[in-house]
Amino acid sequence: MLKNVHPLLTPELLFALASMGHGDEVAIVDANFPAARVARAHGASCVVLSGCNSTLALEAVLSVLPLDDFDPVCAWTMQVVGDAKQVPLPVVEFNTVLHSVASTQANTLERFDFYDRAQRAFLVVQTGDMRRYANVLLRKGVISVDG
């Protein structure tokens, strides 16, 4: 056990997050998302956190992962099929977390655009979340000593 490390950050997940570079993306997805197939598509790591929901996983990941601030958009969620304006509860929760940590909110992507983008992710984190649309993509930023 380490001090000051979120308990959901397993050694496997910490290693994968630490291996990411600027601009790499991580997909935090729900239990219904085809995480293994999507990760396998481009040789990404797939870490399973079956004991938590996607919002808790997002909080844990953001405790160590800086978000990209070079572009105005660094997070994406999946649009509700047939009603792109609907905002499901998981997305409300994601935006609350993103706003509190990085003063940003997620943009939305059409379902298949989300899948395509997730296939290019460096890392896929599958949670045990059974709620629909509990999926979010994040682009990693930089940690700098020169301001």
N, CA, C and O atoms as a GROMACS GRO file, in nm:
protein
  588
    1MET      N    1   0.084  -0.118   0.000
    1MET     CA    2   0.000   0.000   0.000
    1MET      C    3   0.088   0.123   0.000
    1MET      O    4   0.190   0.128   0.069
    2LEU      N    5   0.049   0.223  -0.077
    2LEU     CA    6   0.123   0.348  -0.085
    2LEU      C    7   0.042   0.459  -0.020
    2LEU      O    8  -0.081   0.453  -0.016
    3LYS      N    9   0.110   0.558   0.028
    3LYS     CA   10   0.043   0.675   0.085
    3LYS      C   11  -0.002   0.769  -0.027
    3LYS      O   12   0.066   0.782  -0.129
    4ASN      N   13  -0.115   0.834  -0.007
    4ASN     CA   14  -0.165   0.937  -0.097
    4ASN      C   15  -0.194   0.888  -0.239
    4ASN      O   16  -0.194   0.968  -0.333
    5VAL      N   17  -0.218   0.759  -0.255
    5VAL     CA   18  -0.256   0.704  -0.385
    5VAL      C   19  -0.397   0.649  -0.372
    5VAL      O   20  -0.426   0.571  -0.281
    6HIS      N   21  -0.483   0.690  -0.461
    6HIS     CA   22  -0.622   0.646  -0.458
    6HIS      C   23  -0.626   0.493  -0.456
    6HIS      O   24  -0.554   0.430  -0.534
    7PRO      N   25  -0.706   0.432  -0.370
    7PRO     CA   26  -0.707   0.286  -0.357
    7PRO      C   27  -0.753   0.210  -0.481
    7PRO      O   28  -0.725   0.091  -0.493
    8LEU      N   29  -0.822   0.276  -0.574
    8LEU     CA   30  -0.861   0.209  -0.698
    8LEU      C   31  -0.747   0.198  -0.798
    8LEU      O   32  -0.756   0.124  -0.896
    9LEU      N   33  -0.640   0.272  -0.774
    9LEU     CA   34  -0.526   0.270  -0.867
    9LEU      C   35  -0.439   0.148  -0.836
    9LEU      O   36  -0.346   0.153  -0.755
   10THR      N   37  -0.471   0.039  -0.904
   10THR     CA   38  -0.398  -0.085  -0.888
   10THR      C   39  -0.257  -0.071  -0.948
   10THR      O   40  -0.234   0.020  -1.027
   11PRO      N   41  -0.164  -0.158  -0.912
   11PRO     CA   42  -0.031  -0.150  -0.974
   11PRO      C   43  -0.037  -0.154  -1.126
   11PRO      O   44   0.035  -0.080  -1.193
   12GLU      N   45  -0.123  -0.240  -1.182
   12GLU     CA   46  -0.135  -0.250  -1.327
   12GLU      C   47  -0.186  -0.119  -1.387
   12GLU      O   48  -0.135  -0.074  -1.490
   13LEU      N   49  -0.285  -0.059  -1.324
   13LEU     CA   50  -0.340   0.067  -1.374
   13LEU      C   51  -0.239   0.181  -1.359
   13LEU      O   52  -0.223   0.261  -1.450
   14LEU      N   53  -0.172   0.188  -1.245
   14LEU     CA   54  -0.070   0.292  -1.226
   14LEU      C   55   0.040   0.282  -1.331
   14LEU      O   56   0.083   0.383  -1.386
   15PHE      N   57   0.085   0.161  -1.360
   15PHE     CA   58   0.190   0.142  -1.460
   15PHE      C   59   0.142   0.188  -1.596
   15PHE      O   60   0.215   0.257  -1.668
   16ALA      N   61   0.019   0.151  -1.634
   16ALA     CA   62  -0.034   0.190  -1.764
   16ALA      C   63  -0.048   0.341  -1.775
   16ALA      O   64  -0.014   0.400  -1.877
   17LEU      N   65  -0.099   0.405  -1.670
   17LEU     CA   66  -0.115   0.551  -1.672
   17LEU      C   67   0.021   0.620  -1.678
   17LEU      O   68   0.038   0.719  -1.749
   18ALA      N   69   0.119   0.568  -1.603
   18ALA     CA   70   0.253   0.627  -1.604
   18ALA      C   71   0.322   0.608  -1.738
   18ALA      O   72   0.412   0.685  -1.773
   19SER      N   73   0.282   0.508  -1.813
   19SER     CA   74   0.342   0.481  -1.945
   19SER      C   75   0.287   0.570  -2.054
   19SER      O   76   0.344   0.577  -2.163
   20MET      N   77   0.177   0.637  -2.027
   20MET     CA   78   0.115   0.723  -2.128
   20MET      C   79   0.199   0.849  -2.149
   20MET      O   80   0.263   0.899  -2.057
   21GLY      N   81   0.197   0.898  -2.272
   21GLY     CA   82   0.263   1.024  -2.304
   21GLY      C   83   0.162   1.132  -2.337
   21GLY      O   84   0.042   1.105  -2.345
   22HIS      N   85   0.211   1.253  -2.355
   22HIS     CA   86   0.123   1.365  -2.388
   22HIS      C   87   0.045   1.335  -2.516
   22HIS      O   88   0.102   1.296  -2.617
   23GLY      N   89  -0.085   1.353  -2.509
   23GLY     CA   90  -0.171   1.328  -2.624
   23GLY      C   91  -0.229   1.188  -2.629
   23GLY      O   92  -0.323   1.164  -2.705
   24ASP      N   93  -0.175   1.096  -2.550
   24ASP     CA   94  -0.234   0.962  -2.544
   24ASP      C   95  -0.370   0.971  -2.475
   24ASP      O   96  -0.395   1.061  -2.395
   25GLU      N   97  -0.457   0.877  -2.508
   25GLU     CA   98  -0.591   0.880  -2.452
   25GLU      C   99  -0.621   0.754  -2.373
   25GLU      O  100  -0.571   0.646  -2.404
   26VAL      N  101  -0.705   0.770  -2.272
   26VAL     CA  102  -0.753   0.660  -2.190
   26VAL      C  103  -0.905   0.660  -2.198
   26VAL      O  104  -0.969   0.764  -2.187
   27ALA      N  105  -0.962   0.541  -2.217
   27ALA     CA  106  -1.107   0.524  -2.218
   27ALA      C  107  -1.146   0.456  -2.088
   27ALA      O  108  -1.098   0.347  -2.056
   28ILE      N  109  -1.234   0.520  -2.013
   28ILE     CA  110  -1.293   0.460  -1.893
   28ILE      C  111  -1.434   0.421  -1.933
   28ILE      O  112  -1.515   0.507  -1.968
   29VAL      N  113  -1.464   0.291  -1.927
   29VAL     CA  114  -1.588   0.241  -1.987
   29VAL      C  115  -1.667   0.154  -1.890
   29VAL      O  116  -1.614   0.104  -1.791
   30ASP      N  117  -1.795   0.139  -1.922
   30ASP     CA  118  -1.885   0.062  -1.837
   30ASP      C  119  -1.874  -0.088  -1.866
   30ASP      O  120  -1.800  -0.131  -1.955
   31ALA      N  121  -1.948  -0.166  -1.789
   31ALA     CA  122  -1.941  -0.312  -1.797
   31ALA      C  123  -1.991  -0.368  -1.930
   31ALA      O  124  -1.952  -0.478  -1.969
   32ASN      N  125  -2.076  -0.294  -2.001
   32ASN     CA  126  -2.130  -0.342  -2.128
   32ASN      C  127  -2.043  -0.307  -2.248
   32ASN      O  128  -2.064  -0.360  -2.357
   33PHE      N  129  -1.949  -0.219  -2.230
   33PHE     CA  130  -1.863  -0.175  -2.339
   33PHE      C  131  -1.772  -0.290  -2.383
   33PHE      O  132  -1.722  -0.363  -2.298
   34PRO      N  133  -1.750  -0.307  -2.514
   34PRO     CA  134  -1.662  -0.416  -2.561
   34PRO      C  135  -1.514  -0.383  -2.539
   34PRO      O  136  -1.437  -0.370  -2.634
   35ALA      N  137  -1.476  -0.371  -2.413
   35ALA     CA  138  -1.344  -0.322  -2.376
   35ALA      C  139  -1.229  -0.410  -2.427
   35ALA      O  140  -1.131  -0.358  -2.481
   36ALA      N  141  -1.239  -0.539  -2.412
   36ALA     CA  142  -1.130  -0.628  -2.453
   36ALA      C  143  -1.109  -0.619  -2.605
   36ALA      O  144  -0.995  -0.610  -2.650
   37ARG      N  145  -1.217  -0.621  -2.681
   37ARG     CA  146  -1.206  -0.613  -2.827
   37ARG      C  147  -1.151  -0.478  -2.870
   37ARG      O  148  -1.063  -0.471  -2.957
   38VAL      N  149  -1.202  -0.372  -2.811
   38VAL     CA  150  -1.157  -0.237  -2.847
   38VAL      C  151  -1.009  -0.220  -2.815
   38VAL      O  152  -0.934  -0.165  -2.895
   39ALA      N  153  -0.966  -0.267  -2.698
   39ALA     CA  154  -0.824  -0.257  -2.661
   39ALA      C  155  -0.738  -0.341  -2.755
   39ALA      O  156  -0.631  -0.297  -2.798
   40ARG      N  157  -0.783  -0.459  -2.786
   40ARG     CA  158  -0.707  -0.550  -2.872
   40ARG      C  159  -0.690  -0.494  -3.014
   40ARG      O  160  -0.592  -0.527  -3.081
   41ALA      N  161  -0.782  -0.410  -3.059
   41ALA     CA  162  -0.780  -0.358  -3.195
   41ALA      C  163  -0.648  -0.288  -3.229
   41ALA      O  164  -0.602  -0.296  -3.343
   42HIS      N  165  -0.586  -0.221  -3.132
   42HIS     CA  166  -0.459  -0.152  -3.156
   42HIS      C  167  -0.354  -0.186  -3.052
   42HIS      O  168  -0.257  -0.112  -3.034
   43GLY      N  169  -0.372  -0.298  -2.983
   43GLY     CA  170  -0.271  -0.343  -2.888
   43GLY      C  171  -0.267  -0.262  -2.760
   43GLY      O  172  -0.163  -0.256  -2.695
   44ALA      N  173  -0.378  -0.199  -2.723
   44ALA     CA  174  -0.383  -0.120  -2.599
   44ALA      C  175  -0.394  -0.212  -2.478
   44ALA      O  176  -0.436  -0.328  -2.490
   45SER      N  177  -0.356  -0.160  -2.365
   45SER     CA  178  -0.377  -0.232  -2.240
   45SER      C  179  -0.524  -0.222  -2.203
   45SER      O  180  -0.591  -0.124  -2.234
   46CYS      N  181  -0.574  -0.326  -2.137
   46CYS     CA  182  -0.710  -0.324  -2.084
   46CYS      C  183  -0.701  -0.362  -1.937
   46CYS      O  184  -0.659  -0.473  -1.903
   47VAL      N  185  -0.740  -0.270  -1.850
   47VAL     CA  186  -0.738  -0.294  -1.706
   47VAL      C  187  -0.883  -0.300  -1.659
   47VAL      O  188  -0.964  -0.214  -1.694
   48VAL      N  189  -0.915  -0.401  -1.580
   48VAL     CA  190  -1.051  -0.420  -1.532
   48VAL      C  191  -1.060  -0.378  -1.385
   48VAL      O  192  -0.984  -0.426  -1.300
   49LEU      N  193  -1.155  -0.289  -1.358
   49LEU     CA  194  -1.186  -0.247  -1.221
   49LEU      C  195  -1.333  -0.280  -1.195
   49LEU      O  196  -1.417  -0.190  -1.189
   50SER      N  197  -1.362  -0.406  -1.181
   50SER     CA  198  -1.502  -0.450  -1.178
   50SER      C  199  -1.576  -0.408  -1.051
   50SER      O  200  -1.699  -0.414  -1.047
   51GLY      N  201  -1.505  -0.366  -0.948
   51GLY     CA  202  -1.569  -0.333  -0.821
   51GLY      C  203  -1.609  -0.188  -0.806
   51GLY      O  204  -1.639  -0.144  -0.694
   52CYS      N  205  -1.610  -0.111  -0.914
   52CYS     CA  206  -1.646   0.031  -0.900
   52CYS      C  207  -1.721   0.079  -1.022
   52CYS      O  208  -1.726   0.012  -1.125
   53ASN      N  209  -1.781   0.197  -1.009
   53ASN     CA  210  -1.848   0.255  -1.125
   53ASN      C  211  -1.751   0.346  -1.199
   53ASN      O  212  -1.640   0.373  -1.152
   54SER      N  213  -1.792   0.394  -1.314
   54SER     CA  214  -1.704   0.474  -1.400
   54SER      C  215  -1.671   0.610  -1.339
   54SER      O  216  -1.562   0.662  -1.362
   55THR      N  217  -1.763   0.666  -1.262
   55THR     CA  218  -1.735   0.796  -1.199
   55THR      C  219  -1.623   0.782  -1.096
   55THR      O  220  -1.534   0.866  -1.090
   56LEU      N  221  -1.627   0.677  -1.016
   56LEU     CA  222  -1.520   0.654  -0.918
   56LEU      C  223  -1.387   0.629  -0.988
   56LEU      O  224  -1.283   0.677  -0.942
   57ALA      N  225  -1.390   0.555  -1.097
   57ALA     CA  226  -1.267   0.530  -1.173
   57ALA      C  227  -1.213   0.661  -1.231
   57ALA      O  228  -1.092   0.684  -1.230
   58LEU      N  229  -1.302   0.746  -1.281
   58LEU     CA  230  -1.260   0.877  -1.333
   58LEU      C  231  -1.192   0.959  -1.224
   58LEU      O  232  -1.086   1.017  -1.247
   59GLU      N  233  -1.252   0.964  -1.106
   59GLU     CA  234  -1.191   1.038  -0.994
   59GLU      C  235  -1.052   0.984  -0.962
   59GLU      O  236  -0.958   1.061  -0.940
   60ALA      N  237  -1.039   0.852  -0.959
   60ALA     CA  238  -0.910   0.791  -0.928
   60ALA      C  239  -0.807   0.825  -1.035
   60ALA      O  240  -0.695   0.864  -1.003
   61VAL      N  241  -0.844   0.810  -1.161
   61VAL     CA  242  -0.751   0.839  -1.272
   61VAL      C  243  -0.709   0.986  -1.270
   61VAL      O  244  -0.591   1.017  -1.287
   62LEU      N  245  -0.804   1.075  -1.248
   62LEU     CA  246  -0.772   1.218  -1.249
   62LEU      C  247  -0.690   1.261  -1.127
   62LEU      O  248  -0.638   1.372  -1.125
   63SER      N  249  -0.679   1.175  -1.027
   63SER     CA  250  -0.595   1.209  -0.912
   63SER      C  251  -0.446   1.203  -0.948
   63SER      O  252  -0.362   1.257  -0.876
   64VAL      N  253  -0.414   1.138  -1.062
   64VAL     CA  254  -0.273   1.128  -1.104
   64VAL      C  255  -0.250   1.169  -1.248
   64VAL      O  256  -0.135   1.190  -1.288
   65LEU      N  257  -0.354   1.182  -1.329
   65LEU     CA  258  -0.338   1.209  -1.472
   65LEU      C  259  -0.373   1.354  -1.505
   65LEU      O  260  -0.485   1.397  -1.481
   66PRO      N  261  -0.276   1.429  -1.559
   66PRO     CA  262  -0.309   1.565  -1.602
   66PRO      C  263  -0.384   1.560  -1.734
   66PRO      O  264  -0.355   1.476  -1.820
   67LEU      N  265  -0.481   1.649  -1.750
   67LEU     CA  266  -0.554   1.657  -1.876
   67LEU      C  267  -0.486   1.756  -1.969
   67LEU      O  268  -0.424   1.853  -1.925
   68ASP      N  269  -0.498   1.729  -2.098
   68ASP     CA  270  -0.437   1.815  -2.200
   68ASP      C  271  -0.503   1.952  -2.200
   68ASP      O  272  -0.625   1.963  -2.209
   69ASP      N  273  -0.422   2.056  -2.189
   69ASP     CA  274  -0.477   2.192  -2.194
   69ASP      C  275  -0.428   2.266  -2.319
   69ASP      O  276  -0.445   2.388  -2.328
   70PHE      N  277  -0.370   2.194  -2.415
   70PHE     CA  278  -0.327   2.256  -2.540
   70PHE      C  279  -0.445   2.282  -2.633
   70PHE      O  280  -0.444   2.375  -2.712
   71ASP      N  281  -0.548   2.197  -2.622
   71ASP     CA  282  -0.671   2.212  -2.700
   71ASP      C  283  -0.786   2.234  -2.602
   71ASP      O  284  -0.778   2.189  -2.488
   72PRO      N  285  -0.892   2.300  -2.645
   72PRO     CA  286  -1.003   2.325  -2.554
   72PRO      C  287  -1.081   2.199  -2.517
   72PRO      O  288  -1.153   2.198  -2.417
   73VAL      N  289  -1.068   2.092  -2.596
   73VAL     CA  290  -1.141   1.968  -2.568
   73VAL      C  291  -1.040   1.859  -2.532
   73VAL      O  292  -0.949   1.829  -2.610
   74CYS      N  293  -1.058   1.800  -2.414
   74CYS     CA  294  -0.968   1.693  -2.370
   74CYS      C  295  -1.045   1.574  -2.313
   74CYS      O  296  -0.985   1.479  -2.262
   75ALA      N  297  -1.180   1.578  -2.322
   75ALA     CA  298  -1.263   1.469  -2.270
   75ALA      C  299  -1.388   1.456  -2.358
   75ALA      O  300  -1.442   1.554  -2.408
   76TRP      N  301  -1.432   1.332  -2.373
   76TRP     CA  302  -1.548   1.302  -2.457
   76TRP      C  303  -1.634   1.195  -2.392
   76TRP      O  304  -1.583   1.103  -2.327
   77THR      N  305  -1.765   1.207  -2.409
   77THR     CA  306  -1.858   1.102  -2.368
   77THR      C  307  -1.937   1.057  -2.490
   77THR      O  308  -1.929   1.117  -2.597
   78MET      N  309  -2.013   0.950  -2.471
   78MET     CA  310  -2.092   0.894  -2.580
   78MET      C  311  -2.232   0.954  -2.578
   78MET      O  312  -2.297   0.961  -2.473
   79GLN      N  313  -2.279   0.998  -2.694
   79GLN     CA  314  -2.415   1.051  -2.706
   79GLN      C  315  -2.517   0.939  -2.690
   79GLN      O  316  -2.491   0.823  -2.725
   80VAL      N  317  -2.632   0.975  -2.639
   80VAL     CA  318  -2.743   0.881  -2.629
   80VAL      C  319  -2.794   0.853  -2.770
   80VAL      O  320  -2.822   0.946  -2.846
   81VAL      N  321  -2.806   0.726  -2.805
   81VAL     CA  322  -2.854   0.688  -2.937
   81VAL      C  323  -2.998   0.736  -2.954
   81VAL      O  324  -3.085   0.705  -2.872
   82GLY      N  325  -3.022   0.811  -3.061
   82GLY     CA  326  -3.155   0.861  -3.091
   82GLY      C  327  -3.193   0.990  -3.021
   82GLY      O  328  -3.298   1.048  -3.051
   83ASP      N  329  -3.109   1.038  -2.928
   83ASP     CA  330  -3.138   1.163  -2.857
   83ASP      C  331  -3.007   1.225  -2.810
   83ASP      O  332  -2.974   1.219  -2.691
   84ALA      N  333  -2.934   1.285  -2.903
   84ALA     CA  334  -2.800   1.338  -2.874
   84ALA      C  335  -2.801   1.449  -2.770
   84ALA      O  336  -2.697   1.479  -2.712
   85LYS      N  337  -2.915   1.511  -2.746
   85LYS     CA  338  -2.922   1.620  -2.648
   85LYS      C  339  -2.944   1.570  -2.506
   85LYS      O  340  -2.922   1.645  -2.411
   86GLN      N  341  -2.987   1.445  -2.491
   86GLN     CA  342  -3.009   1.389  -2.357
   86GLN      C  343  -2.876   1.375  -2.284
   86GLN      O  344  -2.775   1.339  -2.345
   87VAL      N  345  -2.876   1.404  -2.154
   87VAL     CA  346  -2.755   1.393  -2.073
   87VAL      C  347  -2.780   1.290  -1.963
   87VAL      O  348  -2.847   1.321  -1.865
   88PRO      N  349  -2.728   1.168  -1.979
   88PRO     CA  350  -2.749   1.064  -1.878
   88PRO      C  351  -2.677   1.098  -1.747
   88PRO      O  352  -2.582   1.175  -1.746
   89LEU      N  353  -2.724   1.039  -1.638
   89LEU     CA  354  -2.666   1.064  -1.506
   89LEU      C  355  -2.515   1.043  -1.501
   89LEU      O  356  -2.446   1.126  -1.443
   90PRO      N  357  -2.461   0.935  -1.560
   90PRO     CA  358  -2.314   0.921  -1.555
   90PRO      C  359  -2.241   1.040  -1.617
   90PRO      O  360  -2.136   1.081  -1.568
   91VAL      N  361  -2.296   1.095  -1.725
   91VAL     CA  362  -2.232   1.209  -1.791
   91VAL      C  363  -2.240   1.334  -1.704
   91VAL      O  364  -2.146   1.412  -1.698
   92VAL      N  365  -2.352   1.352  -1.636
   92VAL     CA  366  -2.364   1.462  -1.540
   92VAL      C  367  -2.254   1.449  -1.433
   92VAL      O  368  -2.186   1.546  -1.400
   93GLU      N  369  -2.238   1.327  -1.381
   93GLU     CA  370  -2.136   1.303  -1.280
   93GLU      C  371  -1.996   1.328  -1.335
   93GLU      O  372  -1.913   1.390  -1.269
   94PHE      N  373  -1.968   1.280  -1.457
   94PHE     CA  374  -1.837   1.302  -1.519
   94PHE      C  375  -1.808   1.451  -1.529
   94PHE      O  376  -1.698   1.496  -1.495
   95ASN      N  377  -1.906   1.526  -1.576
   95ASN     CA  378  -1.884   1.670  -1.594
   95ASN      C  379  -1.862   1.742  -1.462
   95ASN      O  380  -1.786   1.838  -1.455
   96THR      N  381  -1.927   1.696  -1.357
   96THR     CA  382  -1.903   1.753  -1.224
   96THR      C  383  -1.759   1.727  -1.180
   96THR      O  384  -1.692   1.817  -1.129
   97VAL      N  385  -1.713   1.606  -1.200
   97VAL     CA  386  -1.575   1.571  -1.164
   97VAL      C  387  -1.476   1.648  -1.251
   97VAL      O  388  -1.380   1.706  -1.199
   98LEU      N  389  -1.498   1.650  -1.381
   98LEU     CA  390  -1.407   1.721  -1.472
   98LEU      C  391  -1.401   1.870  -1.440
   98LEU      O  392  -1.294   1.931  -1.446
   99HIS      N  393  -1.514   1.928  -1.406
   99HIS     CA  394  -1.515   2.070  -1.371
   99HIS      C  395  -1.438   2.096  -1.242
   99HIS      O  396  -1.364   2.194  -1.232
  100SER      N  397  -1.456   2.009  -1.142
  100SER     CA  398  -1.389   2.031  -1.014
  100SER      C  399  -1.239   2.009  -1.022
  100SER      O  400  -1.163   2.074  -0.951
  101VAL      N  401  -1.195   1.918  -1.108
  101VAL     CA  402  -1.052   1.886  -1.117
  101VAL      C  403  -0.981   1.973  -1.219
  101VAL      O  404  -0.868   2.016  -1.196
  102ALA      N  405  -1.045   1.999  -1.333
  102ALA     CA  406  -0.974   2.066  -1.443
  102ALA      C  407  -1.052   2.182  -1.506
  102ALA      O  408  -1.013   2.231  -1.612
  103SER      N  409  -1.158   2.224  -1.443
  103SER     CA  410  -1.239   2.334  -1.496
  103SER      C  411  -1.278   2.314  -1.643
  103SER      O  412  -1.274   2.407  -1.723
  104THR      N  413  -1.315   2.191  -1.675
  104THR     CA  414  -1.355   2.158  -1.812
  104THR      C  415  -1.476   2.067  -1.808
  104THR      O  416  -1.514   2.018  -1.702
  105GLN      N  417  -1.536   2.045  -1.923
  105GLN     CA  418  -1.644   1.950  -1.938
  105GLN      C  419  -1.619   1.867  -2.062
  105GLN      O  420  -1.542   1.906  -2.150
  106ALA      N  421  -1.686   1.754  -2.069
  106ALA     CA  422  -1.668   1.664  -2.183
  106ALA      C  423  -1.754   1.708  -2.301
  106ALA      O  424  -1.867   1.754  -2.283
  107ASN      N  425  -1.700   1.692  -2.420
  107ASN     CA  426  -1.780   1.702  -2.542
  107ASN      C  427  -1.842   1.565  -2.566
  107ASN      O  428  -1.805   1.467  -2.501
  108THR      N  429  -1.935   1.558  -2.659
  108THR     CA  430  -1.997   1.429  -2.688
  108THR      C  431  -1.960   1.382  -2.827
  108THR      O  432  -1.933   1.461  -2.917
  109LEU      N  433  -1.961   1.251  -2.842
  109LEU     CA  434  -1.938   1.187  -2.971
  109LEU      C  435  -2.052   1.090  -2.998
  109LEU      O  436  -2.104   1.028  -2.907
  110GLU      N  437  -2.090   1.079  -3.125
  110GLU     CA  438  -2.187   0.978  -3.166
  110GLU      C  439  -2.131   0.841  -3.128
  110GLU      O  440  -2.009   0.823  -3.124
  111ARG      N  441  -2.218   0.747  -3.100
  111ARG     CA  442  -2.179   0.615  -3.047
  111ARG      C  443  -2.064   0.551  -3.126
  111ARG      O  444  -1.964   0.511  -3.066
  112PHE      N  445  -2.075   0.541  -3.257
  112PHE     CA  446  -1.971   0.472  -3.334
  112PHE      C  447  -1.845   0.557  -3.346
  112PHE      O  448  -1.735   0.502  -3.359
  113ASP      N  449  -1.857   0.689  -3.342
  113ASP     CA  450  -1.738   0.775  -3.337
  113ASP      C  451  -1.665   0.755  -3.205
  113ASP      O  452  -1.542   0.757  -3.200
  114PHE      N  453  -1.742   0.736  -3.096
  114PHE     CA  454  -1.680   0.707  -2.966
  114PHE      C  455  -1.603   0.575  -2.972
  114PHE      O  456  -1.489   0.567  -2.926
  115TYR      N  457  -1.668   0.471  -3.029
  115TYR     CA  458  -1.600   0.342  -3.043
  115TYR      C  459  -1.471   0.355  -3.124
  115TYR      O  460  -1.367   0.300  -3.086
  116ASP      N  461  -1.478   0.427  -3.235
  116ASP     CA  462  -1.359   0.445  -3.320
  116ASP      C  463  -1.248   0.515  -3.243
  116ASP      O  464  -1.132   0.475  -3.250
  117ARG      N  465  -1.282   0.620  -3.170
  117ARG     CA  466  -1.180   0.693  -3.095
  117ARG      C  467  -1.124   0.605  -2.982
  117ARG      O  468  -1.004   0.606  -2.956
  118ALA      N  469  -1.210   0.530  -2.917
  118ALA     CA  470  -1.166   0.441  -2.809
  118ALA      C  471  -1.070   0.335  -2.861
  118ALA      O  472  -0.980   0.292  -2.788
  119GLN      N  473  -1.088   0.292  -2.986
  119GLN     CA  474  -0.998   0.191  -3.044
  119GLN      C  475  -0.856   0.245  -3.062
  119GLN      O  476  -0.761   0.168  -3.074
  120ARG      N  477  -0.842   0.377  -3.063
  120ARG     CA  478  -0.709   0.437  -3.076
  120ARG      C  479  -0.650   0.475  -2.940
  120ARG      O  480  -0.540   0.529  -2.933
  121ALA      N  481  -0.724   0.445  -2.832
  121ALA     CA  482  -0.677   0.480  -2.698
  121ALA      C  483  -0.555   0.396  -2.661
  121ALA      O  484  -0.540   0.282  -2.705
  122PHE      N  485  -0.470   0.453  -2.580
  122PHE     CA  486  -0.353   0.384  -2.527
  122PHE      C  487  -0.395   0.281  -2.422
  122PHE      O  488  -0.332   0.176  -2.407
  123LEU      N  489  -0.503   0.314  -2.351
  123LEU     CA  490  -0.546   0.234  -2.237
  123LEU      C  491  -0.698   0.233  -2.231
  123LEU      O  492  -0.763   0.336  -2.253
  124VAL      N  493  -0.755   0.116  -2.200
  124VAL     CA  494  -0.898   0.103  -2.175
  124VAL      C  495  -0.915   0.051  -2.033
  124VAL      O  496  -0.858  -0.052  -1.996
  125VAL      N  497  -0.993   0.122  -1.954
  125VAL     CA  498  -1.022   0.082  -1.816
  125VAL      C  499  -1.169   0.045  -1.810
  125VAL      O  500  -1.257   0.130  -1.825
  126GLN      N  501  -1.196  -0.083  -1.789
  126GLN     CA  502  -1.335  -0.128  -1.782
  126GLN      C  503  -1.379  -0.139  -1.637
  126GLN      O  504  -1.315  -0.207  -1.556
  127THR      N  505  -1.489  -0.071  -1.607
  127THR     CA  506  -1.543  -0.074  -1.472
  127THR      C  507  -1.658  -0.174  -1.465
  127THR      O  508  -1.696  -0.235  -1.565
  128GLY      N  509  -1.713  -0.190  -1.347
  128GLY     CA  510  -1.830  -0.275  -1.328
  128GLY      C  511  -1.959  -0.198  -1.339
  128GLY      O  512  -2.065  -0.248  -1.301
  129ASP      N  513  -1.954  -0.077  -1.390
  129ASP     CA  514  -2.070   0.010  -1.398
  129ASP      C  515  -2.174  -0.048  -1.493
  129ASP      O  516  -2.145  -0.074  -1.609
  130MET      N  517  -2.295  -0.069  -1.442
  130MET     CA  518  -2.404  -0.126  -1.521
  130MET      C  519  -2.494  -0.018  -1.581
  130MET      O  520  -2.590  -0.049  -1.651
  131ARG      N  521  -2.463   0.108  -1.553
  131ARG     CA  522  -2.544   0.217  -1.609
  131ARG      C  523  -2.508   0.238  -1.756
  131ARG      O  524  -2.393   0.223  -1.795
  132ARG      N  525  -2.609   0.272  -1.835
  132ARG     CA  526  -2.584   0.302  -1.976
  132ARG      C  527  -2.507   0.434  -1.988
  132ARG      O  528  -2.524   0.526  -1.908
  133TYR      N  529  -2.423   0.440  -2.088
  133TYR     CA  530  -2.348   0.562  -2.124
  133TYR      C  531  -2.250   0.605  -2.016
  133TYR      O  532  -2.222   0.724  -2.003
  134ALA      N  533  -2.200   0.512  -1.938
  134ALA     CA  534  -2.100   0.542  -1.835
  134ALA      C  535  -1.960   0.525  -1.894
  134ALA      O  536  -1.877   0.450  -1.843
  135ASN      N  537  -1.936   0.599  -2.005
  135ASN     CA  538  -1.810   0.589  -2.079
  135ASN      C  539  -1.754   0.730  -2.101
  135ASN      O  540  -1.827   0.822  -2.135
  136VAL      N  541  -1.623   0.743  -2.079
  136VAL     CA  542  -1.559   0.872  -2.099
  136VAL      C  543  -1.417   0.850  -2.152
  136VAL      O  544  -1.347   0.758  -2.109
  137LEU      N  545  -1.377   0.935  -2.243
  137LEU     CA  546  -1.240   0.935  -2.298
  137LEU      C  547  -1.168   1.059  -2.248
  137LEU      O  548  -1.226   1.167  -2.241
  138LEU      N  549  -1.040   1.043  -2.213
  138LEU     CA  550  -0.957   1.154  -2.165
  138LEU      C  551  -0.827   1.160  -2.244
  138LEU      O  552  -0.769   1.056  -2.276
  139ARG      N  553  -0.781   1.281  -2.276
  139ARG     CA  554  -0.651   1.299  -2.340
  139ARG      C  555  -0.553   1.351  -2.236
  139ARG      O  556  -0.578   1.450  -2.168
  140LYS      N  557  -0.440   1.282  -2.226
  140LYS     CA  558  -0.339   1.317  -2.126
  140LYS      C  559  -0.265   1.445  -2.164
  140LYS      O  560  -0.230   1.467  -2.280
  141GLY      N  561  -0.241   1.526  -2.064
  141GLY     CA  562  -0.163   1.649  -2.080
  141GLY      C  563  -0.021   1.628  -2.035
  141GLY      O  564   0.031   1.516  -2.034
  142VAL      N  565   0.042   1.738  -1.997
  142VAL     CA  566   0.181   1.734  -1.954
  142VAL      C  567   0.194   1.781  -1.810
  142VAL      O  568   0.111   1.855  -1.758
  143ILE      N  569   0.301   1.736  -1.749
  143ILE     CA  570   0.343   1.786  -1.617
  143ILE      C  571   0.474   1.859  -1.645
  143ILE      O  572   0.567   1.802  -1.702
  144SER      N  573   0.480   1.985  -1.603
  144SER     CA  574   0.596   2.066  -1.640
  144SER      C  575   0.651   2.142  -1.520
  144SER      O  576   0.576   2.180  -1.430
  145VAL      N  577   0.780   2.163  -1.521
  145VAL     CA  578   0.843   2.244  -1.416
  145VAL      C  579   0.870   2.386  -1.465
  145VAL      O  580   0.913   2.471  -1.386
  146ASP      N  581   0.846   2.412  -1.592
  146ASP     CA  582   0.879   2.544  -1.646
  146ASP      C  583   0.756   2.629  -1.673
  146ASP      O  584   0.760   2.719  -1.758
  147GLY      N  585   0.646   2.603  -1.601
  147GLY     CA  586   0.528   2.688  -1.606
  147GLY      C  587   0.446   2.664  -1.723
  147GLY      O  588   0.343   2.729  -1.741
   0.00000   0.00000   0.00000
